[in-house]
Amino acid sequence: MRDKIADYQEETGNLYNLEATPAEGTSYRLARIDKSLYADIKTSGNGTPYYTNSTTLPVGISEDVILALTHQNKLQPLYTGGSVFHTFLGESISDLDALKSFIIKAFTQTKIPYLSITPTFSICKDHGYIHGEHYECPNCGKDSEVYTRIVGYYRPVARWNEGKKAEYKDRIEYNTFCGS
């Protein structure tokens, strides 16, 4: 694909890049369409089909961030445009020194171009920020909103499409470097 891009650039004089697109909506939409056309096709999700984004590992594959990083190190440097390694941590950031060491290791020992550190947090209308996933405030018992990164930005999980909600439910947070 990179060779084709180079050919098209030479042929047209235009610049192109190879990007790991996030596909927030289409990862669910296309999986639903494919399931309706090809009932036996493999998708992620039990009941609610979805595809993972670009060449990202399935969200429930492992809690070992080094395994995921090693795998993605073979793929992400091939992109000439946007790509990011999302480090989903849930509420497992308890050892900041281990996290700092991981970030340094990730950028010095791999060719991963971008890295996100993504904790999950909740917001209570009365008590504000709450560390981790809490659909009810631990202080007052009222409903709270759970936030995490959908792909490139934070948004309340309740406002995600059904495919992204299924992906979040299947997501295993990385914890091998965070002192869990």
N, CA, C and O atoms as a DFTB+ gen file, in Angstrom:
720 C
 N C O
     1  1       0.818      -1.190       0.000
     2  2       0.000       0.000       0.000
     3  2       0.865       1.258       0.000
     4  3       0.545       2.251      -0.653
     5  1       1.963       1.195       0.744
     6  2       2.863       2.363       0.730
     7  2       3.461       2.574      -0.656
     8  3       3.627       3.711      -1.098
     9  1       3.784       1.477      -1.344
    10  2       4.316       1.592      -2.705
    11  2       3.278       2.200      -3.648
    12  3       3.610       3.033      -4.491
    13  1       2.019       1.780      -3.500
    14  2       0.946       2.343      -4.328
    15  2       0.806       3.842      -4.077
    16  3       0.636       4.622      -5.013
    17  1       0.877       4.237      -2.811
    18  2       0.791       5.658      -2.468
    19  2       1.919       6.430      -3.150
    20  3       1.696       7.499      -3.719
    21  1       3.124       5.882      -3.087
    22  2       4.271       6.540      -3.732
    23  2       4.047       6.650      -5.243
    24  3       4.366       7.672      -5.851
    25  1       3.495       5.587      -5.844
    26  2       3.198       5.623      -7.284
    27  2       2.176       6.716      -7.605
    28  3       2.360       7.487      -8.547
    29  1       1.099       6.778      -6.815
    30  2       0.062       7.794      -7.048
    31  2       0.611       9.206      -6.854
    32  3       0.248      10.127      -7.586
    33  1       1.477       9.369      -5.876
    34  2       2.077      10.690      -5.650
    35  2       2.915      11.112      -6.849
    36  3       2.845      12.254      -7.305
    37  1       3.703      10.178      -7.345
    38  2       4.550      10.483      -8.503
    39  2       3.695      10.759      -9.747
    40  3       3.985      11.661     -10.533
    41  1       2.647       9.966      -9.898
    42  2       1.770      10.088     -11.066
    43  2       0.964      11.392     -11.061
    44  3       0.790      12.017     -12.107
    45  1       0.474      11.802      -9.886
    46  2      -0.442      12.950      -9.813
    47  2       0.198      14.230      -9.300
    48  3      -0.316      15.323      -9.539
    49  1       1.317      14.101      -8.596
    50  2       1.911      15.272      -7.957
    51  2       1.231      15.640      -6.649
    52  3       1.613      16.616      -6.004
    53  1       0.221      14.864      -6.248
    54  2      -0.473      15.085      -4.972
    55  2       0.199      14.294      -3.861
    56  3       0.860      13.288      -4.116
    57  1       0.027      14.749      -2.637
    58  2       0.549      14.030      -1.477
    59  2      -0.560      13.181      -0.862
    60  3      -1.687      13.647      -0.699
    61  1      -0.237      11.937      -0.522
    62  2      -1.177      11.018       0.115
    63  2      -0.482      10.398       1.321
    64  3       0.746      10.366       1.400
    65  1      -1.293       9.905       2.260
    66  2      -0.697       9.164       3.360
    67  2      -1.523       7.929       3.670
    68  3      -2.682       7.818       3.269
    69  1      -0.913       7.014       4.384
    70  2      -1.561       5.793       4.848
    71  2      -1.837       5.991       6.329
    72  3      -0.920       6.180       7.128
    73  1      -3.114       5.943       6.681
    74  2      -3.528       6.330       8.021
    75  2      -4.295       5.210       8.700
    76  3      -5.004       4.449       8.041
    77  1      -4.156       5.105      10.010
    78  2      -4.961       4.193      10.821
    79  2      -6.184       4.980      11.286
    80  3      -6.172       5.586      12.358
    81  1      -7.229       4.964      10.478
    82  2      -8.397       5.789      10.784
    83  2      -9.178       5.225      11.962
    84  3      -9.235       4.007      12.135
    85  1      -9.780       6.089      12.774
    86  2     -10.462       5.629      13.976
    87  2     -11.792       4.916      13.737
    88  3     -12.115       3.989      14.480
    89  1     -12.562       5.303      12.749
    90  2     -13.814       4.615      12.386
    91  2     -14.799       4.482      13.544
    92  3     -15.374       3.412      13.739
    93  1     -15.002       5.545      14.311
    94  2     -15.885       5.477      15.480
    95  2     -17.268       4.921      15.148
    96  3     -17.754       4.027      15.840
    97  1     -17.900       5.435      14.107
    98  2     -19.242       4.995      13.750
    99  2     -19.262       3.832      12.783
   100  3     -20.100       2.938      12.898
   101  1     -18.350       3.835      11.835
   102  2     -18.382       2.798      10.806
   103  2     -17.969       1.430      11.328
   104  3     -18.345       0.418      10.736
   105  1     -17.212       1.365      12.409
   106  2     -16.808       0.059      12.944
   107  2     -18.034      -0.745      13.380
   108  3     -18.022      -1.974      13.312
   109  1     -19.074      -0.073      13.818
   110  2     -20.335      -0.716      14.198
   111  2     -21.242      -0.861      12.974
   112  3     -21.786      -1.937      12.723
   113  1     -21.399       0.210      12.226
   114  2     -22.299       0.223      11.070
   115  2     -21.919      -0.847      10.049
   116  3     -22.778      -1.598       9.586
   117  1     -20.634      -0.918       9.698
   118  2     -20.206      -1.893       8.694
   119  2     -20.298      -3.325       9.214
   120  3     -20.602      -4.239       8.447
   121  1     -20.041      -3.533      10.494
   122  2     -20.173      -4.877      11.071
   123  2     -21.633      -5.340      11.017
   124  3     -21.901      -6.505      10.723
   125  1     -22.570      -4.440      11.297
   126  2     -24.003      -4.772      11.216
   127  2     -24.393      -5.124       9.777
   128  3     -25.095      -6.106       9.537
   129  1     -23.931      -4.314       8.831
   130  2     -24.243      -4.579       7.421
   131  2     -23.660      -5.924       7.000
   132  3     -24.342      -6.730       6.367
   133  1     -22.396      -6.166       7.353
   134  2     -21.757      -7.434       6.986
   135  2     -22.486      -8.625       7.601
   136  3     -22.658      -9.650       6.941
   137  1     -22.917      -8.502       8.856
   138  2     -23.650      -9.588       9.523
   139  2     -24.971      -9.868       8.818
   140  3     -25.385     -11.023       8.709
   141  1     -25.636      -8.816       8.337
   142  2     -26.911      -9.032       7.641
   143  2     -26.695      -9.685       6.269
   144  3     -27.537     -10.457       5.812
   145  1     -25.590      -9.381       5.625
   146  2     -25.302      -9.954       4.307
   147  2     -24.638     -11.330       4.390
   148  3     -24.897     -12.202       3.560
   149  1     -23.785     -11.515       5.390
   150  2     -22.996     -12.744       5.544
   151  2     -23.095     -13.197       7.000
   152  3     -22.248     -12.848       7.821
   153  1     -24.115     -13.964       7.311
   154  2     -24.420     -14.324       8.702
   155  2     -23.263     -15.007       9.426
   156  3     -23.146     -14.879      10.645
   157  1     -22.407     -15.726       8.709
   158  2     -21.315     -16.470       9.345
   159  2     -20.025     -15.667       9.495
   160  3     -19.035     -16.184      10.013
   161  1     -20.024     -14.415       9.051
   162  2     -18.796     -13.616       9.123
   163  2     -18.393     -13.400      10.587
   164  3     -19.249     -13.248      11.459
   165  1     -17.106     -13.388      10.839
   166  2     -16.588     -13.180      12.193
   167  2     -16.471     -11.684      12.475
   168  3     -15.843     -10.945      11.718
   169  1     -17.076     -11.259      13.560
   170  2     -16.936      -9.886      14.046
   171  2     -16.649      -9.971      15.533
   172  3     -16.786     -11.037      16.133
   173  1     -16.262      -8.884      16.119
   174  2     -16.160      -8.824      17.572
   175  2     -17.559      -8.590      18.121
   176  3     -18.467      -8.198      17.388
   177  1     -17.725      -8.830      19.406
   178  2     -18.996      -8.554      20.067
   179  2     -19.890      -9.775      20.147
   180  3     -20.037     -10.517      19.175
   181  1     -20.480      -9.976      21.302
   182  2     -21.451     -11.047      21.505
   183  2     -22.843     -10.438      21.421
   184  3     -23.317      -9.819      22.373
   185  1     -23.493     -10.615      20.277
   186  2     -24.824     -10.051      20.095
   187  2     -24.811      -8.722      19.368
   188  3     -25.606      -8.520      18.450
   189  1     -23.945      -7.825      19.747
   190  2     -23.800      -6.534      19.072
   191  2     -22.480      -6.558      18.319
   192  3     -21.417      -6.492      18.937
   193  1     -22.529      -6.651      16.992
   194  2     -21.277      -6.782      16.241
   195  2     -20.527      -5.459      16.129
   196  3     -21.131      -4.387      16.085
   197  1     -19.220      -5.554      16.086
   198  2     -18.378      -4.385      15.813
   199  2     -17.038      -4.870      15.286
   200  3     -16.667      -6.029      15.471
   201  1     -16.324      -3.982      14.637
   202  2     -14.955      -4.233      14.208
   203  2     -14.038      -3.339      15.028
   204  3     -14.413      -2.228      15.402
   205  1     -12.835      -3.828      15.304
   206  2     -11.858      -2.953      15.940
   207  2     -11.283      -2.027      14.877
   208  3     -11.348      -2.323      13.683
   209  1     -10.732      -0.925      15.311
   210  2     -10.265       0.109      14.393
   211  2      -8.961      -0.275      13.705
   212  3      -8.011      -0.717      14.352
   213  1      -8.926      -0.102      12.400
   214  2      -7.721      -0.269      11.588
   215  2      -7.023      -1.575      11.923
   216  3      -7.621      -2.642      11.787
   217  1      -5.773      -1.515      12.357
   218  2      -5.014      -2.720      12.698
   219  2      -4.823      -2.856      14.205
   220  3      -3.893      -3.522      14.659
   221  1      -5.693      -2.233      14.970
   222  2      -5.633      -2.327      16.426
   223  2      -5.984      -3.746      16.859
   224  3      -6.841      -4.388      16.252
   225  1      -5.331      -4.230      17.898
   226  2      -5.659      -5.543      18.447
   227  2      -7.089      -5.556      18.975
   228  3      -7.595      -4.511      19.385
   229  1      -7.757      -6.716      18.977
   230  2      -9.067      -6.793      19.617
   231  2      -8.975      -6.328      21.073
   232  3      -7.996      -6.617      21.762
   233  1      -9.996      -5.609      21.532
   234  2      -9.926      -4.955      22.844
   235  2      -9.872      -5.921      24.018
   236  3      -9.468      -5.528      25.112
   237  1     -10.267      -7.168      23.823
   238  2     -10.258      -8.125      24.915
   239  2      -9.126      -9.125      24.842
   240  3      -9.211     -10.189      25.456
   241  1      -8.072      -8.820      24.113
   242  2      -7.020      -9.796      23.834
   243  2      -6.108     -10.075      25.028
   244  3      -5.756     -11.230      25.267
   245  1      -5.721      -9.052      25.779
   246  2      -4.743      -9.264      26.851
   247  2      -4.677      -8.051      27.768
   248  3      -4.943      -6.925      27.347
   249  1      -4.323      -8.292      29.016
   250  2      -4.058      -7.174      29.930
   251  2      -2.573      -6.811      29.949
   252  3      -2.152      -5.931      30.700
   253  1      -1.786      -7.493      29.121
   254  2      -0.343      -7.261      29.060
   255  2      -0.023      -6.187      28.022
   256  3      -0.040      -6.451      26.820
   257  1       0.263      -4.996      28.487
   258  2       0.514      -3.874      27.590
   259  2       1.779      -4.087      26.757
   260  3       1.854      -3.603      25.627
   261  1       2.761      -4.793      27.286
   262  2       4.000      -5.039      26.540
   263  2       3.722      -5.959      25.349
   264  3       4.255      -5.741      24.261
   265  1       2.898      -6.972      25.548
   266  2       2.507      -7.845      24.446
   267  2       1.821      -7.026      23.349
   268  3       2.147      -7.173      22.172
   269  1       0.884      -6.176      23.727
   270  2       0.166      -5.346      22.750
   271  2       1.106      -4.364      22.058
   272  3       1.038      -4.179      20.843
   273  1       1.971      -3.747      22.827
   274  2       2.918      -2.777      22.271
   275  2       3.867      -3.457      21.281
   276  3       4.158      -2.902      20.221
   277  1       4.346      -4.646      21.620
   278  2       5.238      -5.407      20.738
   279  2       4.528      -5.743      19.425
   280  3       5.107      -5.618      18.347
   281  1       3.287      -6.164      19.527
   282  2       2.505      -6.468      18.329
   283  2       2.312      -5.221      17.472
   284  3       2.538      -5.259      16.263
   285  1       1.898      -4.123      18.086
   286  2       1.625      -2.894      17.344
   287  2       2.898      -2.264      16.777
   288  3       2.838      -1.523      15.796
   289  1       4.039      -2.553      17.385
   290  2       5.312      -2.025      16.883
   291  2       5.633      -2.562      15.485
   292  3       6.398      -1.949      14.739
   293  1       5.048      -3.702      15.140
   294  2       5.248      -4.261      13.800
   295  2       4.361      -3.566      12.765
   296  3       4.662      -3.594      11.571
   297  1       3.277      -2.947      13.214
   298  2       2.293      -2.381      12.291
   299  2       2.292      -0.859      12.237
   300  3       2.314      -0.277      11.153
   301  1       2.267      -0.216      13.389
   302  2       2.074       1.237      13.405
   303  2       3.156       2.022      12.675
   304  3       2.835       3.038      12.059
   305  1       4.413       1.610      12.710
   306  2       5.417       2.366      11.943
   307  2       5.216       2.307      10.424
   308  3       5.827       3.086       9.693
   309  1       4.374       1.399       9.947
   310  2       4.108       1.307       8.509
   311  2       3.212       2.438       8.008
   312  3       3.214       2.756       6.819
   313  1       2.459       3.034       8.904
   314  2       1.586       4.145       8.512
   315  2       2.419       5.395       8.270
   316  3       3.400       5.652       8.968
   317  1       2.012       6.162       7.272
   318  2       2.712       7.417       6.981
   319  2       1.944       8.613       7.531
   320  3       2.444       9.738       7.527
   321  1       0.728       8.361       8.001
   322  2      -0.108       9.413       8.585
   323  2      -0.482       9.043      10.001
   324  3       0.309       8.429      10.717
   325  1      -1.672       9.409      10.407
   326  2      -2.103       9.251      11.789
   327  2      -2.223       7.819      12.262
   328  3      -2.819       6.974      11.593
   329  1      -1.658       7.560      13.408
   330  2      -1.853       6.308      14.132
   331  2      -1.527       6.576      15.592
   332  3      -0.737       7.466      15.909
   333  1      -2.141       5.801      16.478
   334  2      -1.903       5.987      17.908
   335  2      -2.080       4.644      18.608
   336  3      -2.935       3.843      18.232
   337  1      -1.271       4.412      19.619
   338  2      -1.415       3.237      20.471
   339  2      -2.169       3.684      21.714
   340  3      -1.642       4.444      22.526
   341  1      -3.414       3.207      21.863
   342  2      -4.218       3.583      23.028
   343  2      -3.911       2.637      24.185
   344  3      -4.036       1.419      24.057
   345  1      -3.513       3.208      25.300
   346  2      -3.210       2.442      26.502
   347  2      -4.380       2.611      27.460
   348  3      -4.407       3.548      28.259
   349  1      -5.354       1.695      27.377
   350  2      -6.542       1.765      28.223
   351  2      -6.202       1.207      29.597
   352  3      -5.811       0.047      29.728
   353  1      -6.354       2.036      30.612
   354  2      -5.895       1.668      31.949
   355  2      -7.002       1.477      32.971
   356  3      -6.718       1.046      34.089
   357  1      -8.241       1.774      32.642
   358  2      -9.285       1.684      33.652
   359  2      -8.917       2.579      34.810
   360  3      -8.675       3.772      34.624
   361  1      -8.873       2.018      36.004
   362  2      -8.461       2.801      37.167
   363  2      -7.153       2.263      37.739
   364  3      -6.908       2.365      38.941
   365  1      -6.314       1.690      36.877
   366  2      -5.133       0.972      37.358
   367  2      -3.863       1.808      37.451
   368  3      -2.794       1.241      37.680
   369  1      -3.924       3.121      37.285
   370  2      -2.715       3.938      37.425
   371  2      -2.476       4.179      38.916
   372  3      -2.961       5.154      39.490
   373  1      -1.721       3.273      39.524
   374  2      -1.421       3.442      40.944
   375  2       0.068       3.663      41.184
   376  3       0.462       4.177      42.231
   377  1       0.885       3.279      40.225
   378  2       2.330       3.428      40.365
   379  2       2.831       4.350      39.253
   380  3       3.109       3.901      38.141
   381  1       2.940       5.635      39.562
   382  2       3.326       6.615      38.544
   383  2       4.744       6.410      38.041
   384  3       5.031       6.704      36.881
   385  1       5.643       5.909      38.893
   386  2       7.009       5.630      38.436
   387  2       7.022       4.510      37.395
   388  3       7.761       4.581      36.413
   389  1       6.196       3.468      37.613
   390  2       6.102       2.384      36.632
   391  2       5.504       2.894      35.324
   392  3       5.936       2.496      34.242
   393  1       4.517       3.771      35.426
   394  2       3.920       4.357      34.228
   395  2       4.943       5.200      33.469
   396  3       5.036       5.124      32.244
   397  1       5.706       6.000      34.204
   398  2       6.752       6.823      33.581
   399  2       7.778       5.931      32.880
   400  3       8.186       6.225      31.756
   401  1       8.194       4.853      33.530
   402  2       9.156       3.918      32.918
   403  2       8.582       3.292      31.653
   404  3       9.282       3.131      30.653
   405  1       7.294       2.942      31.710
   406  2       6.649       2.369      30.532
   407  2       6.664       3.351      29.363
   408  3       6.994       2.971      28.240
   409  1       6.314       4.594      29.614
   410  2       6.274       5.602      28.548
   411  2       7.662       5.784      27.934
   412  3       7.804       5.846      26.712
   413  1       8.678       5.868      28.783
   414  2      10.051       6.005      28.279
   415  2      10.433       4.783      27.448
   416  3      10.993       4.918      26.360
   417  1      10.130       3.590      27.964
   418  2      10.439       2.352      27.241
   419  2       9.688       2.308      25.908
   420  3      10.259       1.932      24.885
   421  1       8.414       2.691      25.923
   422  2       7.603       2.647      24.699
   423  2       8.203       3.514      23.601
   424  3       8.215       3.124      22.433
   425  1       8.700       4.691      23.975
   426  2       9.218       5.600      22.953
   427  2      10.693       5.390      22.620
   428  3      11.150       5.838      21.568
   429  1      11.441       4.723      23.484
   430  2      12.854       4.491      23.183
   431  2      13.116       3.108      22.594
   432  3      14.117       2.909      21.906
   433  1      12.224       2.148      22.859
   434  2      12.460       0.783      22.396
   435  2      11.493       0.323      21.308
   436  3      11.550      -0.827      20.872
   437  1      10.611       1.210      20.873
   438  2       9.715       0.881      19.761
   439  2       9.706       2.046      18.775
   440  3      10.301       3.097      19.013
   441  1       9.026       1.827      17.683
   442  2       8.847       2.890      16.690
   443  2       7.407       3.402      16.694
   444  3       6.959       4.019      15.727
   445  1       6.687       3.143      17.786
   446  2       5.311       3.639      17.920
   447  2       5.362       5.165      17.888
   448  3       6.055       5.766      18.708
   449  1       4.643       5.810      16.958
   450  2       4.757       7.267      16.833
   451  2       3.996       8.054      17.900
   452  3       4.457       9.108      18.337
   453  1       2.841       7.553      18.319
   454  2       2.021       8.268      19.309
   455  2       1.439       7.270      20.290
   456  3       1.178       6.116      19.951
   457  1       1.240       7.740      21.520
   458  2       0.758       6.895      22.605
   459  2      -0.244       7.695      23.420
   460  3       0.011       8.855      23.743
   461  1      -1.376       7.097      23.755
   462  2      -2.316       7.766      24.660
   463  2      -2.391       6.973      25.958
   464  3      -2.415       5.743      25.944
   465  1      -2.428       7.676      27.057
   466  2      -2.650       7.067      28.371
   467  2      -4.099       7.375      28.721
   468  3      -4.463       8.536      28.908
   469  1      -4.924       6.340      28.810
   470  2      -6.361       6.534      28.909
   471  2      -6.939       5.888      30.159
   472  3      -7.230       4.692      30.154
   473  1      -7.108       6.649      31.219
   474  2      -7.838       6.134      32.376
   475  2      -9.348       6.260      32.151
   476  3      -9.794       6.954      31.237
   477  1     -10.109       5.592      32.979
   478  2     -11.564       5.742      33.008
   479  2     -11.901       6.527      34.265
   480  3     -11.315       6.300      35.324
   481  1     -12.851       7.452      34.145
   482  2     -13.283       8.217      35.317
   483  2     -14.775       8.471      35.228
   484  3     -15.392       8.267      34.183
   485  1     -15.343       8.917      36.330
   486  2     -16.773       9.188      36.397
   487  2     -16.997      10.586      36.936
   488  3     -16.139      11.154      37.611
   489  1     -18.171      11.133      36.627
   490  2     -18.543      12.461      37.106
   491  2     -19.903      12.376      37.789
   492  3     -20.884      11.927      37.196
   493  1     -19.945      12.809      39.034
   494  2     -21.193      12.947      39.783
   495  2     -21.568      14.428      39.746
   496  3     -20.707      15.289      39.926
   497  1     -22.851      14.730      39.513
   498  2     -23.284      16.133      39.457
   499  2     -23.025      16.852      40.775
   500  3     -22.794      18.061      40.787
   501  1     -23.062      16.116      41.888
   502  2     -22.857      16.743      43.200
   503  2     -21.415      16.683      43.683
   504  3     -20.947      17.616      44.335
   505  1     -20.697      15.594      43.375
   506  2     -19.357      15.394      43.933
   507  2     -18.229      15.520      42.909
   508  3     -17.056      15.440      43.275
   509  1     -18.565      15.715      41.640
   510  2     -17.533      15.935      40.629
   511  2     -16.788      14.670      40.238
   512  3     -17.375      13.595      40.108
   513  1     -15.474      14.822      40.052
   514  2     -14.596      13.772      39.530
   515  2     -14.504      12.593      40.494
   516  3     -14.313      12.770      41.697
   517  1     -14.644      11.382      39.940
   518  2     -14.481      10.138      40.700
   519  2     -13.520       9.252      39.912
   520  3     -13.728       9.018      38.721
   521  1     -12.488       8.767      40.555
   522  2     -11.495       7.887      39.935
   523  2     -12.155       6.566      39.542
   524  3     -12.787       5.924      40.381
   525  1     -12.019       6.147      38.279
   526  2     -12.510       4.850      37.837
   527  2     -13.948       4.854      37.344
   528  3     -14.576       5.903      37.205
   529  1     -14.451       3.653      37.085
   530  2     -15.802       3.457      36.548
   531  2     -16.798       3.294      37.686
   532  3     -16.754       2.312      38.427
   533  1     -17.701       4.268      37.821
   534  2     -18.750       4.228      38.846
   535  2     -20.032       4.771      38.240
   536  3     -20.161       5.977      38.025
   537  1     -20.981       3.885      37.966
   538  2     -22.262       4.334      37.422
   539  2     -23.123       4.971      38.508
   540  3     -24.072       5.697      38.211
   541  1     -22.789       4.697      39.756
   542  2     -23.408       5.368      40.903
   543  2     -22.305       5.992      41.735
   544  3     -21.256       5.381      41.942
   545  1     -22.532       7.194      42.208
   546  2     -21.540       7.887      43.030
   547  2     -21.331       7.125      44.334
   548  3     -22.304       6.826      45.026
   549  1     -20.088       6.802      44.687
   550  2     -19.828       6.099      45.944
   551  2     -20.100       6.966      47.176
   552  3     -20.205       6.450      48.289
   553  1     -20.214       8.281      46.978
   554  2     -20.487       9.186      48.100
   555  2     -21.972       9.348      48.388
   556  3     -22.384       9.328      49.548
   557  1     -22.790       9.509      47.330
   558  2     -24.206       9.818      47.554
   559  2     -25.164       8.808      46.939
   560  3     -26.361       8.851      47.224
   561  1     -24.666       7.894      46.094
   562  2     -25.517       6.885      45.480
   563  2     -26.287       7.346      44.258
   564  3     -27.003       6.553      43.646
   565  1     -26.154       8.619      43.888
   566  2     -26.844       9.121      42.694
   567  2     -26.129       8.638      41.431
   568  3     -24.964       8.240      41.466
   569  1     -26.857       8.686      40.319
   570  2     -26.266       8.306      39.034
   571  2     -25.081       9.205      38.711
   572  3     -25.104      10.407      38.976
   573  1     -24.052       8.607      38.139
   574  2     -22.917       9.389      37.645
   575  2     -22.633       8.938      36.213
   576  3     -23.066       7.864      35.795
   577  1     -21.903       9.764      35.469
   578  2     -21.549       9.436      34.095
   579  2     -20.129       8.898      34.055
   580  3     -19.219       9.471      34.655
   581  1     -19.945       7.787      33.340
   582  2     -18.633       7.179      33.159
   583  2     -18.045       7.708      31.857
   584  3     -18.690       7.677      30.809
   585  1     -16.807       8.195      31.940
   586  2     -16.096       8.725      30.777
   587  2     -14.852       7.891      30.508
   588  3     -14.172       7.448      31.433
   589  1     -14.570       7.687      29.245
   590  2     -13.292       7.159      28.808
   591  2     -13.121       7.544      27.340
   592  3     -14.020       8.119      26.726
   593  1     -11.991       7.226      26.809
   594  2     -11.712       7.596      25.417
   595  2     -12.455       6.642      24.487
   596  3     -12.296       5.424      24.576
   597  1     -13.261       7.200      23.604
   598  2     -13.951       6.379      22.605
   599  2     -12.957       5.970      21.528
   600  3     -12.972       4.813      21.106
   601  1     -12.139       6.824      21.091
   602  2     -10.985       6.563      20.232
   603  2     -10.027       7.718      20.439
   604  3      -9.006       7.558      21.108
   605  1     -10.331       8.865      19.885
   606  2      -9.423       9.996      20.010
   607  2      -9.847      11.023      21.039
   608  3      -9.126      11.995      21.267
   609  1     -10.991      10.837      21.661
   610  2     -11.487      11.860      22.578
   611  2     -12.322      11.213      23.683
   612  3     -12.827      10.102      23.520
   613  1     -12.460      11.909      24.796
   614  2     -13.273      11.430      25.914
   615  2     -14.732      11.790      25.683
   616  3     -15.052      12.870      25.187
   617  1     -15.613      10.860      26.055
   618  2     -17.046      11.073      25.920
   619  2     -17.748      10.142      26.899
   620  3     -17.230       9.063      27.187
   621  1     -18.914      10.528      27.421
   622  2     -19.634       9.611      28.315
   623  2     -19.986       8.309      27.589
   624  3     -20.503       8.336      26.472
   625  1     -19.707       7.192      28.219
   626  2     -19.970       5.886      27.618
   627  2     -21.448       5.754      27.235
   628  3     -21.765       5.139      26.216
   629  1     -22.342       6.314      28.026
   630  2     -23.780       6.222      27.752
   631  2     -24.165       6.857      26.416
   632  3     -25.217       6.531      25.867
   633  1     -23.347       7.743      25.890
   634  2     -23.659       8.431      24.627
   635  2     -22.993       7.782      23.409
   636  3     -23.117       8.292      22.295
   637  1     -22.294       6.673      23.609
   638  2     -21.658       5.972      22.501
   639  2     -22.706       5.177      21.720
   640  3     -23.784       4.885      22.237
   641  1     -22.379       4.827      20.461
   642  2     -23.284       3.947      19.715
   643  2     -23.194       2.535      20.304
   644  3     -22.281       2.233      21.073
   645  1     -24.147       1.677      19.936
   646  2     -24.234       0.343      20.545
   647  2     -22.984      -0.495      20.289
   648  3     -22.588      -1.286      21.145
   649  1     -22.365      -0.336      19.138
   650  2     -21.137      -1.074      18.842
   651  2     -19.992      -0.660      19.743
   652  3     -19.258      -1.512      20.245
   653  1     -19.827       0.647      19.956
   654  2     -18.758       1.132      20.838
   655  2     -19.040       0.751      22.288
   656  3     -18.104       0.497      23.046
   657  1     -20.316       0.707      22.690
   658  2     -20.653       0.245      24.045
   659  2     -20.268      -1.224      24.216
   660  3     -19.742      -1.611      25.259
   661  1     -20.528      -2.041      23.194
   662  2     -20.142      -3.456      23.247
   663  2     -18.627      -3.590      23.305
   664  3     -18.101      -4.437      24.028
   665  1     -17.927      -2.755      22.544
   666  2     -16.460      -2.759      22.569
   667  2     -15.950      -2.397      23.963
   668  3     -15.026      -3.032      24.471
   669  1     -16.544      -1.386      24.577
   670  2     -16.139      -0.978      25.927
   671  2     -16.369      -2.117      26.921
   672  3     -15.533      -2.367      27.789
   673  1     -17.499      -2.799      26.790
   674  2     -17.810      -3.922      27.681
   675  2     -16.768      -5.038      27.545
   676  3     -16.423      -5.694      28.528
   677  1     -16.270      -5.248      26.320
   678  2     -15.275      -6.296      26.062
   679  2     -13.845      -5.866      26.392
   680  3     -12.945      -6.703      26.471
   681  1     -13.640      -4.575      26.580
   682  2     -12.292      -4.019      26.752
   683  2     -11.632      -4.549      28.030
   684  3     -12.218      -4.505      29.112
   685  1     -10.417      -5.043      27.883
   686  2      -9.595      -5.421      29.037
   687  2      -8.560      -4.320      29.205
   688  3      -7.810      -4.008      28.280
   689  1      -8.528      -3.737      30.393
   690  2      -7.543      -2.676      30.633
   691  2      -6.173      -3.295      30.867
   692  3      -6.050      -4.388      31.421
   693  1      -5.154      -2.575      30.435
   694  2      -3.780      -3.006      30.670
   695  2      -3.425      -2.717      32.123
   696  3      -3.762      -1.658      32.652
   697  1      -2.744      -3.662      32.763
   698  2      -2.357      -3.414      34.150
   699  2      -0.991      -3.964      34.520
   700  3      -0.589      -3.828      35.676
   701  1      -0.266      -4.569      33.611
   702  2       0.982      -5.229      33.970
   703  2       2.090      -4.271      34.376
   704  3       3.066      -4.709      34.985
   705  1       1.984      -2.985      34.068
   706  2       3.055      -2.048      34.425
   707  2       2.611      -1.022      35.453
   708  3       3.395      -0.153      35.835
   709  1       1.368      -1.108      35.906
   710  2       0.820      -0.036      36.744
   711  2       0.731      -0.396      38.217
   712  3       0.018       0.279      38.960
   713  1       1.408      -1.407      38.655
   714  2       1.439      -1.728      40.077
   715  2       0.167      -2.371      40.591
   716  3      -0.109      -2.305      41.788
   717  1      -0.627      -3.001      39.709
   718  2      -1.880      -3.629      40.138
   719  2      -1.612      -4.959      40.795
   720  3      -2.548      -5.636      41.222
